Amino acid sequence: MRKTFSKEIAGRTLSIEVGGVARQAGGSAWVRYADTVVLAAAVAEKEARMDRDFFPLTVDYREKMYAAGRIPGGFFKREGRPTEKEILSSRLSDRALRPLFDKDFSNETQVHLSVLSHDAENDSDWLALNAASVAVNISDMPFPGPISAVRVGKIGGELRLNPKISELDESTATLTVAGTKDGILMVEAGARQVSEDEMLEALEFAHRAIQEICALQEEVIQAVGKPKRPLVKKVINPELESEVIRRYADAIKTGNRIQTKEGREEAVDAVRKMALAELAEAFPASESDIKKVLGSIEKKDLRETILTEGRRADGRGLTDVRPITCEIGVLPRTHGSAIFTRGQTQALVVATLGTGADEQKMDNLEGETWKSYLLHYNFPSYSVGEVRRISGPGRREIGHGKLAERALEPVIPAEEHFPYTIRIVSDILESNGSSSMASVCGGSLAMMDAGVPIQAHVAGVAMGLIKDGDRVAILTDILGVEDHLGDLDFKVCGTAKGITALQMDMKIRGLDFVTLRRALEQAKAGRLHILGEMESSIDKPRTTLSVHAPRITVMKINPDRIRDVIGPGGKMIRRIQDETGAIIDIEDDGIVKVAARDSAAGERAVQIIRGLTEDPEIGKVYEGTVRRIVNFGAFVEILPNRDGLVHISELDTKRVAKVEDVLAEGDIIKVKVIGIDPEGKVKLSRKAVLEEAGV
């Protein structure tokens, strides 16, 4: 039976319709905000799988091009592999949902999110997370209750809930926030160097709206929610658990005290192998349970050491940042390069400068756009000492790259000041915690090395949290093991002035704002320390570009003269490019960009374009070529395809009886424009130039 629930949110109606479509799914919801519609359908396999030690959840967000009345581009004219936007939107919902599923629930689960209508003003990614929550909560899957998401912008100094897409360009901070009625779960934010207080204010503002949407979802759940399926608890044999703890706990704790990643992992792995071998006969077919007990010992010991002693896995204090080294100009032929190393995390980051021809075309529901700043992140398996099949970038790599890209974007110069396409590539060479933050730092260093006039350095730091009841420890610059065994992954990027990007993922149910404020303040101290290390390597952009980078000259011509530069069928612009080797981009408003590896070639192309588009000026002296001689004077080409007449009386300071006595066709002479009649005919004088020279 179809039922609809609705509420006014930020002046627009949010409606949730259930029971009308996708009725064979475990749970489904048709969610609409203004004229944007998302369908969510959630399904979990029926039988519990006791042999799994992980939760196989897949969240797939897809945008139907018909949602915006568009037909997909490309040969096949249908939606294909997920776009970057779709992958990032899938991750938004996955990151908020996954931590709340019961650890004993290992049934394969899929959440399908389909954008069916898009009004070009209200985005669908945050709306999809709300739809996913409804679909999961009204199904029989064990889930602790609704989560909601909103977008917040700060426009004109005021916080605005769910701003329209057209307003986001003016926003100084844009946040996508998900949470429960009790606290924040997930944050994805970009900002233009805002303060920690401003960011916290925006998060509190978002949470108030989240509570409203959670209340609406609770109405839906109470009305149509299915009874939850019984959860099959994975019970470990108490005798086995006791024996593992008695025989191997001390060895695990001893291994945890080794401060190097490799040494610690080798010691713990040796204990694991020993336990599996020694207990195989007494507890057959219990390998998985033995590993779980050992893992639990390792986790509890590391967390307790942090909470009681304030000492971390590598021996640092809670607020200590690992040793940092910054190297720039490490590659001889690239435009800008850097190696940023923090502890056992290392990123090789390279900045490449291109022309308008290198911009990336983006085709999405809002239409076609062009992107002139790109950051790509690669995470090869050797960076963590593993063997893995090499394939294209995964969801994690795309997500990490987008975070780093967002963090650096606020300091990128405007196109009118620096008309280059900028591509940054971060190749992770070694990883033990927060390689995305190393990419931010390395990207900032590489751009300064390339001579990109960025406003300031940007650094990033990853924060962690260990929480047990009222005991809380906030960790600066977390290791991989602290991320894995902790309760929070909180990444903060920014300049000395303020925050440029923020990403937060909770592994427990919500975070209070007192702890969040502490984390932001501690992150600022860590960020400022890292910025100091970066500035000691290079504190401002190089004043000149690499000799291997293209030189771009920007000029403005009359839009009516664009056709003169292009020529019939593009003949003229091709001739200029072939003759000079320059690359020429012309925009409809008359902005012309000339790019060339050789500055002389670029200047030659600029001169030709100016000649094609420039109108003669009265009183200006030109150097021209004599094209034709007649009885009464000579026609001289002073600009491409533009000539003027030098009357015989204007040829010399003395009387000239015959033109050929002074000039011959092909001569190059200097002439002055002394008049232009209403029909555009140009009058020239050689005599005026000679008189000014005192000849």
URWOZI-V722385 format. One record per residue. NEAR is the number of other ideal C-beta (glycine too) atoms within 12 Angstrom. Layout:
NEAR ; NEAR
This chain:
10 ; 17 ; 22 ; 23 ; 30 ; 20 ; 28 ; 17 ; 34 ; 28 ; 15 ; 23 ; 22 ; 39 ; 32 ; 46 ; 31 ; 38 ; 24 ; 17 ; 22 ; 27 ; 19 ; 11 ; 31 ; 33 ; 41 ; 37 ; 51 ; 38 ; 47 ; 33 ; 42 ; 26 ; 23 ; 38 ; 34 ; 47 ; 38 ; 47 ; 36 ; 41 ; 27 ; 35 ; 20 ; 15 ; 13 ; 23 ; 21 ; 19 ; 14 ; 22 ; 19 ; 17 ; 25 ; 20 ; 33 ; 24 ; 40 ; 29 ; 39 ; 34 ; 40 ; 27 ; 29 ; 20 ; 29 ; 29 ; 15 ; 20 ; 15 ; 23 ; 18 ; 14 ; 7 ; 10 ; 12 ; 14 ; 24 ; 16 ; 16 ; 24 ; 28 ; 30 ; 29 ; 32 ; 30 ; 35 ; 42 ; 38 ; 40 ; 44 ; 47 ; 36 ; 35 ; 45 ; 46 ; 32 ; 31 ; 37 ; 33 ; 25 ; 20 ; 22 ; 35 ; 28 ; 30 ; 23 ; 39 ; 30 ; 46 ; 32 ; 46 ; 37 ; 44 ; 32 ; 28 ; 34 ; 25 ; 22 ; 22 ; 40 ; 40 ; 48 ; 42 ; 50 ; 49 ; 51 ; 47 ; 51 ; 54 ; 55 ; 51 ; 52 ; 51 ; 49 ; 44 ; 41 ; 39 ; 25 ; 40 ; 29 ; 39 ; 26 ; 28 ; 41 ; 47 ; 50 ; 49 ; 45 ; 46 ; 43 ; 38 ; 33 ; 24 ; 12 ; 14 ; 19 ; 32 ; 28 ; 34 ; 44 ; 33 ; 28 ; 29 ; 16 ; 24 ; 26 ; 14 ; 19 ; 30 ; 32 ; 45 ; 42 ; 48 ; 45 ; 50 ; 49 ; 45 ; 36 ; 26 ; 23 ; 33 ; 47 ; 47 ; 45 ; 47 ; 40 ; 42 ; 37 ; 38 ; 34 ; 29 ; 37 ; 24 ; 30 ; 19 ; 29 ; 45 ; 36 ; 25 ; 43 ; 44 ; 26 ; 30 ; 45 ; 37 ; 26 ; 35 ; 43 ; 28 ; 27 ; 44 ; 35 ; 24 ; 34 ; 42 ; 27 ; 24 ; 39 ; 32 ; 18 ; 21 ; 29 ; 29 ; 25 ; 12 ; 22 ; 21 ; 13 ; 22 ; 18 ; 14 ; 21 ; 14 ; 26 ; 21 ; 13 ; 17 ; 29 ; 25 ; 16 ; 23 ; 37 ; 25 ; 16 ; 23 ; 36 ; 25 ; 16 ; 28 ; 33 ; 24 ; 19 ; 32 ; 37 ; 24 ; 25 ; 23 ; 20 ; 29 ; 18 ; 20 ; 31 ; 26 ; 16 ; 25 ; 34 ; 22 ; 21 ; 34 ; 29 ; 20 ; 21 ; 35 ; 26 ; 16 ; 18 ; 31 ; 16 ; 10 ; 18 ; 26 ; 13 ; 16 ; 24 ; 22 ; 24 ; 29 ; 35 ; 26 ; 27 ; 36 ; 39 ; 27 ; 23 ; 33 ; 36 ; 28 ; 23 ; 32 ; 38 ; 33 ; 21 ; 28 ; 37 ; 26 ; 15 ; 20 ; 19 ; 24 ; 37 ; 41 ; 34 ; 22 ; 27 ; 20 ; 30 ; 27 ; 25 ; 38 ; 38 ; 18 ; 33 ; 25 ; 36 ; 27 ; 36 ; 25 ; 27 ; 24 ; 12 ; 14 ; 28 ; 37 ; 41 ; 35 ; 41 ; 32 ; 48 ; 32 ; 42 ; 36 ; 33 ; 44 ; 36 ; 48 ; 35 ; 49 ; 38 ; 46 ; 34 ; 38 ; 30 ; 31 ; 28 ; 21 ; 25 ; 24 ; 23 ; 18 ; 18 ; 25 ; 32 ; 37 ; 28 ; 17 ; 17 ; 16 ; 19 ; 25 ; 30 ; 34 ; 32 ; 42 ; 30 ; 40 ; 33 ; 33 ; 27 ; 19 ; 17 ; 27 ; 23 ; 18 ; 13 ; 9 ; 13 ; 9 ; 13 ; 11 ; 14 ; 25 ; 22 ; 28 ; 23 ; 33 ; 30 ; 33 ; 40 ; 38 ; 34 ; 44 ; 46 ; 37 ; 39 ; 49 ; 49 ; 34 ; 34 ; 36 ; 35 ; 24 ; 16 ; 23 ; 15 ; 14 ; 27 ; 31 ; 41 ; 32 ; 41 ; 34 ; 47 ; 32 ; 49 ; 34 ; 39 ; 29 ; 28 ; 38 ; 35 ; 41 ; 46 ; 46 ; 45 ; 52 ; 52 ; 53 ; 54 ; 55 ; 53 ; 56 ; 55 ; 50 ; 52 ; 49 ; 39 ; 41 ; 41 ; 30 ; 40 ; 24 ; 38 ; 28 ; 28 ; 45 ; 50 ; 49 ; 49 ; 49 ; 50 ; 45 ; 45 ; 39 ; 37 ; 28 ; 18 ; 9 ; 10 ; 17 ; 27 ; 35 ; 40 ; 46 ; 41 ; 46 ; 47 ; 38 ; 29 ; 34 ; 39 ; 32 ; 22 ; 31 ; 36 ; 36 ; 41 ; 40 ; 45 ; 45 ; 49 ; 48 ; 46 ; 35 ; 26 ; 24 ; 31 ; 44 ; 44 ; 47 ; 47 ; 42 ; 42 ; 36 ; 37 ; 30 ; 27 ; 26 ; 34 ; 39 ; 26 ; 25 ; 16 ; 30 ; 39 ; 22 ; 28 ; 44 ; 39 ; 25 ; 34 ; 44 ; 34 ; 27 ; 42 ; 43 ; 27 ; 27 ; 46 ; 33 ; 20 ; 30 ; 41 ; 25 ; 17 ; 29 ; 32 ; 20 ; 20 ; 29 ; 25 ; 12 ; 17 ; 30 ; 31 ; 18 ; 23 ; 32 ; 33 ; 32 ; 36 ; 31 ; 28 ; 29 ; 21 ; 30 ; 20 ; 18 ; 13 ; 27 ; 26 ; 21 ; 30 ; 39 ; 26 ; 23 ; 12 ; 10 ; 17 ; 15 ; 28 ; 29 ; 18 ; 22 ; 35 ; 30 ; 17 ; 18 ; 28 ; 21 ; 36 ; 31 ; 42 ; 35 ; 33 ; 22 ; 13 ; 14 ; 21 ; 25 ; 38 ; 37 ; 39 ; 34 ; 27 ; 24 ; 20 ; 23 ; 16 ; 26 ; 31 ; 19 ; 23 ; 37 ; 32 ; 24 ; 32 ; 42 ; 27 ; 28 ; 31 ; 31 ; 26 ; 23 ; 31 ; 18 ; 19 ; 18 ; 24 ; 24 ; 35 ; 21 ; 34 ; 26 ; 32 ; 26 ; 22 ; 25 ; 19 ; 13 ; 17 ; 32 ; 40 ; 28 ; 41 ; 29 ; 37 ; 30 ; 26 ; 17 ; 29 ; 27 ; 39 ; 34 ; 44 ; 28 ; 26 ; 24 ; 33 ; 34 ; 27 ; 19 ; 14 ; 13 ; 25 ; 13 ; 18 ; 29 ; 18 ; 15 ; 26 ; 31 ; 17 ; 18 ; 15 ; 24 ; 18 ; 33 ; 26 ; 41 ; 32 ; 34 ; 28 ; 23 ; 21 ; 14 ; 6 ; 8 ; 13 ; 17 ; 31 ; 30 ; 43 ; 36 ; 43 ; 29 ; 29 ; 29 ; 23 ; 17 ; 16 ; 13 ; 7 ; 13
